[in-house]
Amino acid sequence: MDIIEQLKALEKEMHDQLSQLTDLDGVKQLRIDYLGKKGALTQTLRGMKDLSNEERPKVGAFANELKTKLAAALDQKEEKFQAEALEAALAAETIDVSLPGQEVQLGKPHIIAQVMSDIETLFVSMGYEVVEGPEIESDYYNFQRMNLPENHPARDMQDTFYVNKDVLLRTHTSPVQARTMDQHDFSKGPLKMISPGKVYRRDDDDATHSHQFHQIEGLVVAENVGLADLKGTLEVFAQHMFGADREIRLRPSYFPFTEPSVEIDISCFKCGGKGCNICKQSGWIEILGGGVVHPNVLEMSGVDSERYTGFAFGIGPDRVAMLKYGIEDIRHFYQNDLRFLTQFQEKG
């Protein structure tokens, strides 16, 4: 049998096998068996070396045409099996569009963010502006401008994270007040501001303390402002956060940047002043500190302390949240446990 007859027989043989295939793997194997480097077509064409110069071009042209036809037949079969596989997969993965969809859970503000936003909204409604400042602060603004010169014993009240001897992580947001007083033009009106943000102190982490927590400090500087104005302001705050029946009381205290200084208590919102575990049977709960701005603090900002006075206060949103919602451990705020956090999701 000459080579052309062998090639024709090879073509018929491959078509017979191709018609019996049932999957893609069979097509791939048949392509290797007939058109691969060691396949049947290559083996048959090795006999061309014995052909004459006249026969060789004719056989070569026939072989090339046959190779193209065989490859096309294999491609057609492969495409057929791929289409069938895709159709089967789509049928198996059909989505029933009539089924109810899965509810998408949206993120909600953190409980501390909610409390801070509530406090800020209250004071903005009272005419205060919200001013923020750097968390990495200078010793000058953090201590000296708050009437705490170098080596002042009251610095021991605040264990501080120092970057170097002149730079630190702020221990309160009071430096923002000093920076704002430096820029405020009192000839155009009084200064009423709150300064919210994170503060840092070298505290042991336990149920009621953290090395990082939040503060919202308030400051009012104007003519004829005093302790009575502070008390009235904080009564509004206490009643807004803890209920319209709340009362407050002021107890003498000491802060270097205010004189006189006071601790502010509210009547217990759980027992109404009768005594319970929340207020430790006293009927009162300490919530914040404040006082009349020390004249030295005003003078260091270039404010005439003979003409202007002011009051300042510091609110701990973490403590407010713990009291308002009965949370016993401050560490719950920072552990990102959704079982805890979702209890305080805003409605709507």
C-alpha positions as CSV (number, residue, x, y, z in Angstrom):
1,M,0.0,0.0,0.0
2,D,1.4,3.4,-1.0
3,I,1.6,6.3,1.6
4,I,-1.5,8.1,0.3
5,E,-3.6,5.0,0.8
6,Q,-2.1,4.6,4.3
7,L,-3.1,8.2,5.1
8,K,-6.6,7.6,3.8
9,A,-7.0,4.6,6.0
10,L,-5.6,6.6,8.9
11,E,-8.3,9.2,8.3
12,K,-11.1,6.7,8.3
13,E,-9.7,5.0,11.5
14,M,-9.6,8.3,13.4
15,H,-13.1,9.3,12.3
16,D,-14.5,5.9,13.5
17,Q,-12.9,6.4,16.9
18,L,-14.0,10.0,17.1
19,S,-17.6,9.1,16.6
20,Q,-17.5,6.8,19.6
21,L,-16.0,9.4,22.1
22,T,-18.1,10.6,25.0
23,D,-16.0,13.2,26.8
24,L,-13.3,15.8,26.5
25,D,-10.5,13.5,27.8
26,G,-11.1,11.1,24.9
27,V,-10.7,14.0,22.4
28,K,-7.4,15.1,24.0
29,Q,-6.1,11.5,23.9
30,L,-7.1,11.0,20.3
31,R,-5.3,14.2,19.3
32,I,-2.1,12.9,20.9
33,D,-2.5,9.5,19.3
34,Y,-2.9,10.8,15.7
35,L,-1.5,14.3,15.5
36,G,1.1,14.3,18.3
37,K,4.9,14.2,17.7
38,K,4.9,10.5,18.1
39,G,1.3,10.0,16.7
40,A,0.2,7.8,13.8
41,L,0.3,10.6,11.2
42,T,4.0,11.3,12.0
43,Q,4.9,7.7,11.9
44,T,3.3,7.2,8.5
45,L,5.0,10.2,7.0
46,R,8.4,8.8,7.9
47,G,8.0,6.6,4.7
48,M,8.3,9.8,2.6
49,K,12.1,9.4,2.6
50,D,11.8,6.4,0.2
51,L,9.7,8.4,-2.3
52,S,11.0,9.8,-5.5
53,N,11.4,13.5,-6.0
54,E,8.3,13.6,-8.2
55,E,6.1,11.8,-5.6
56,R,7.2,13.6,-2.5
57,P,5.5,17.0,-3.2
58,K,2.2,15.3,-4.0
59,V,2.3,13.2,-0.8
60,G,3.3,16.2,1.3
61,A,0.4,18.4,0.0
62,F,-2.0,15.5,0.7
63,A,-0.6,15.0,4.2
64,N,-0.9,18.7,5.1
65,E,-4.5,18.8,3.9
66,L,-5.3,15.7,5.9
67,K,-3.7,17.1,9.1
68,T,-5.8,20.2,8.8
69,K,-9.0,18.2,8.3
70,L,-8.3,15.9,11.2
71,A,-7.5,18.8,13.5
72,A,-10.7,20.5,12.5
73,A,-12.7,17.4,13.2
74,L,-11.1,17.1,16.7
75,D,-11.8,20.8,17.4
76,Q,-15.4,20.5,16.4
77,K,-15.9,17.5,18.7
78,E,-14.1,19.3,21.6
79,E,-16.3,22.4,21.2
80,K,-19.4,20.2,21.3
81,F,-18.3,18.5,24.6
82,Q,-17.4,21.9,26.1
83,A,-20.8,23.3,25.2
84,E,-22.5,20.3,26.7
85,A,-20.4,20.6,29.9
86,L,-21.3,24.3,30.3
87,E,-25.0,23.6,29.7
88,A,-25.0,20.9,32.4
89,A,-23.2,23.2,34.8
90,L,-25.7,26.0,34.2
91,A,-28.5,23.6,34.8
92,A,-27.1,22.4,38.0
93,E,-26.4,26.0,39.3
94,T,-29.7,27.5,38.3
95,I,-30.8,30.1,40.8
96,D,-34.4,30.2,41.9
97,V,-35.1,34.0,41.7
98,S,-38.3,33.5,43.6
99,L,-36.4,32.6,46.8
100,P,-36.1,35.3,49.4
101,G,-32.7,37.1,49.4
102,Q,-30.2,37.1,52.2
103,E,-30.3,40.1,54.4
104,V,-27.2,42.3,54.1
105,Q,-26.0,43.5,57.5
106,L,-24.9,47.1,57.4
107,G,-22.2,48.5,59.8
108,K,-23.3,50.8,62.6
109,P,-21.5,53.4,64.6
110,H,-19.6,52.1,67.6
111,I,-21.2,52.8,71.0
112,I,-18.5,55.3,71.9
113,A,-19.0,57.1,68.6
114,Q,-22.7,57.2,69.2
115,V,-22.3,58.7,72.7
116,M,-19.7,61.3,71.4
117,S,-21.9,62.3,68.5
118,D,-24.8,62.7,70.9
119,I,-22.8,64.9,73.2
120,E,-21.4,67.0,70.3
121,T,-24.9,67.5,68.9
122,L,-26.1,68.7,72.3
123,F,-23.3,71.3,72.7
124,V,-23.5,72.5,69.1
125,S,-27.2,73.2,69.7
126,M,-26.1,75.3,72.6
127,G,-23.8,77.4,70.4
128,Y,-20.5,75.6,70.9
129,E,-18.1,74.9,68.1
130,V,-16.3,71.5,67.8
131,V,-12.5,71.9,67.5
132,E,-10.0,69.0,67.1
133,G,-6.3,69.0,67.5
134,P,-3.2,66.8,67.3
135,E,-2.8,63.7,69.4
136,I,1.0,64.0,69.4
137,E,1.5,67.1,71.4
138,S,4.2,69.3,72.8
139,D,5.0,69.5,76.5
140,Y,4.5,73.2,76.2
141,Y,0.8,73.0,75.2
142,N,0.0,69.8,77.1
143,F,1.4,70.9,80.5
144,Q,2.9,74.4,80.6
145,R,-0.1,76.1,79.0
146,M,-2.3,74.3,81.4
147,N,-0.6,76.0,84.4
148,L,1.6,72.9,84.9
149,P,5.2,74.2,84.6
150,E,8.2,71.8,84.6
151,N,8.6,69.9,87.8
152,H,5.1,70.9,89.0
153,P,4.0,68.1,91.5
154,A,0.5,67.9,89.8
155,R,2.2,66.3,86.7
156,D,2.3,63.1,88.7
157,M,-1.5,63.0,88.4
158,Q,-1.1,62.1,84.7
159,D,1.4,59.3,83.8
160,T,2.5,60.3,80.4
161,F,3.8,58.5,77.2
162,Y,6.8,60.6,76.1
163,V,8.2,60.5,72.6
164,N,11.1,62.6,73.8
165,K,11.4,65.2,76.6
166,D,9.5,67.8,74.6
167,V,7.0,65.6,72.7
168,L,4.3,63.3,74.1
169,L,1.0,61.7,73.5
170,R,-1.5,64.1,74.9
171,T,-3.0,63.3,78.3
172,H,-6.1,65.4,77.8
173,T,-7.6,67.5,75.0
174,S,-7.0,70.8,76.9
175,P,-4.1,71.7,74.5
176,V,-6.7,72.2,71.8
177,Q,-8.3,74.9,74.0
178,A,-5.0,76.7,74.4
179,R,-4.3,76.6,70.7
180,T,-7.9,77.9,70.0
181,M,-7.6,80.8,72.6
182,D,-4.3,81.8,70.8
183,Q,-6.2,82.3,67.6
184,H,-9.6,83.6,68.8
185,D,-10.5,87.3,68.4
186,F,-12.4,88.1,71.6
187,S,-13.4,91.5,70.2
188,K,-15.7,89.7,67.9
189,G,-17.5,87.7,70.6
190,P,-17.0,85.0,73.3
191,L,-15.3,81.6,72.8
192,K,-17.5,78.5,73.2
193,M,-15.9,75.3,72.2
194,I,-15.6,71.6,72.9
195,S,-12.6,69.5,71.9
196,P,-13.3,65.7,71.5
197,G,-10.7,63.1,70.8
198,K,-8.5,60.3,72.1
199,V,-6.1,60.8,75.0
200,Y,-3.3,58.5,76.4
201,R,-2.1,57.8,79.9
202,R,0.1,55.1,81.4
203,D,-2.7,53.3,83.2
204,D,-3.1,49.6,83.9
205,D,-5.7,48.0,81.6
206,D,-8.4,46.7,83.9
207,A,-12.2,46.8,84.1
208,T,-12.4,50.6,84.6
209,H,-9.1,51.9,83.2
210,S,-7.4,51.9,79.8
211,H,-4.1,53.4,78.4
212,Q,-6.2,55.0,75.7
213,F,-9.6,56.5,76.1
214,H,-11.7,59.5,75.0
215,Q,-12.4,63.0,76.3
216,I,-14.7,65.8,75.4
217,E,-13.5,69.0,77.1
218,G,-15.5,72.2,77.0
219,L,-14.4,75.8,77.4
220,V,-16.3,79.1,77.5
221,V,-14.4,82.4,77.8
222,A,-16.4,85.6,77.9
223,E,-17.2,88.6,80.2
224,N,-19.0,87.8,83.4
225,V,-18.9,84.0,83.1
226,G,-18.6,82.0,86.4
227,L,-19.3,78.8,88.3
228,A,-23.1,79.3,88.1
229,D,-22.9,79.2,84.3
230,L,-20.9,76.0,84.5
231,K,-23.5,74.4,86.8
232,G,-26.4,75.4,84.5
233,T,-24.6,74.0,81.5
234,L,-23.8,70.7,83.1
235,E,-27.4,70.3,84.4
236,V,-28.6,70.5,80.7
237,F,-25.9,67.9,79.8
238,A,-26.9,65.5,82.7
239,Q,-30.6,65.7,82.0
240,H,-30.0,65.1,78.2
241,M,-27.8,62.1,78.7
242,F,-29.4,60.5,81.8
243,G,-33.0,61.7,82.1
244,A,-35.0,64.8,82.8
245,D,-35.2,64.1,86.6
246,R,-31.4,64.2,87.1
247,E,-29.9,66.7,89.5
248,I,-26.3,67.6,89.9
249,R,-24.1,68.7,92.8
250,L,-20.6,70.3,92.8
251,R,-17.9,69.2,95.3
252,P,-14.6,71.1,95.8
253,S,-11.6,69.5,94.1
254,Y,-8.3,70.5,92.6
255,F,-7.2,70.9,89.0
256,P,-4.1,73.0,88.1
257,F,-5.9,74.8,85.2
258,T,-9.1,75.8,87.1
259,E,-9.7,77.8,90.3
260,P,-12.0,77.1,91.9
261,S,-12.2,73.4,90.8
262,V,-15.1,71.0,91.3
263,E,-16.1,67.4,90.8
264,I,-19.6,67.1,89.4
265,D,-22.0,64.3,90.6
266,I,-25.4,63.4,89.2
267,S,-28.3,61.9,91.2
268,C,-28.3,58.2,90.5
269,F,-30.5,57.4,87.5
270,K,-31.1,53.8,88.6
271,C,-32.4,54.3,92.2
272,G,-33.3,58.0,92.1
273,G,-31.0,58.8,95.0
274,K,-32.2,56.1,97.3
275,G,-28.9,54.1,97.1
276,C,-28.0,51.1,95.0
277,N,-25.0,49.2,93.6
278,I,-24.5,51.7,90.8
279,C,-24.1,54.7,93.1
280,K,-22.5,52.6,95.9
281,Q,-25.5,53.4,98.2
282,S,-24.7,57.1,98.1
283,G,-27.4,58.3,95.7
284,W,-24.8,60.2,93.6
285,I,-22.5,59.2,90.8
286,E,-19.4,61.2,89.9
287,I,-19.3,61.9,86.1
288,L,-16.9,64.7,85.4
289,G,-14.7,67.6,86.6
290,G,-14.6,71.3,85.8
291,G,-14.1,74.7,87.3
292,V,-13.5,78.4,86.6
293,V,-10.5,78.8,84.2
294,H,-7.4,79.8,86.1
295,P,-6.3,83.4,85.3
296,N,-2.8,82.1,84.5
297,V,-4.2,80.0,81.7
298,L,-6.0,83.0,80.2
299,E,-3.0,85.3,80.5
300,M,-0.7,82.8,78.7
301,S,-3.1,83.1,75.8
302,G,-2.9,86.9,75.8
303,V,-6.5,87.1,77.3
304,D,-7.1,89.9,79.8
305,S,-8.1,88.0,83.0
306,E,-9.4,91.2,84.6
307,R,-11.9,91.6,81.8
308,Y,-12.6,88.0,80.8
309,T,-13.4,84.9,82.8
310,G,-14.4,81.4,81.8
311,F,-15.3,77.9,82.8
312,A,-14.0,74.5,81.6
313,F,-15.1,70.9,82.0
314,G,-14.0,67.5,80.9
315,I,-16.4,64.7,80.0
316,G,-15.3,61.1,79.6
317,P,-17.5,59.5,76.9
318,D,-16.3,56.0,77.8
319,R,-17.5,56.6,81.4
320,V,-20.8,58.1,80.3
321,A,-21.5,55.1,78.1
322,M,-20.6,52.7,80.9
323,L,-22.9,54.5,83.3
324,K,-25.8,55.0,80.8
325,Y,-25.8,51.4,79.6
326,G,-24.7,49.6,82.7
327,I,-21.4,48.3,81.2
328,E,-19.0,47.1,83.8
329,D,-15.8,46.6,81.9
330,I,-14.3,49.3,79.7
331,R,-12.3,46.7,77.7
332,H,-15.6,45.6,76.0
333,F,-15.4,48.8,73.9
334,Y,-12.2,47.7,72.3
335,Q,-12.5,44.0,71.8
336,N,-14.7,44.2,68.7
337,D,-17.1,41.5,69.9
338,L,-20.2,41.8,67.7
339,R,-22.3,40.1,70.4
340,F,-21.6,43.1,72.6
341,L,-21.5,45.9,70.0
342,T,-24.8,45.0,68.2
343,Q,-26.7,45.5,71.5
344,F,-26.1,49.3,71.0
345,Q,-27.0,49.7,67.3
346,E,-28.8,52.8,66.4
347,K,-32.4,52.3,65.2
348,G,-33.3,53.1,61.6
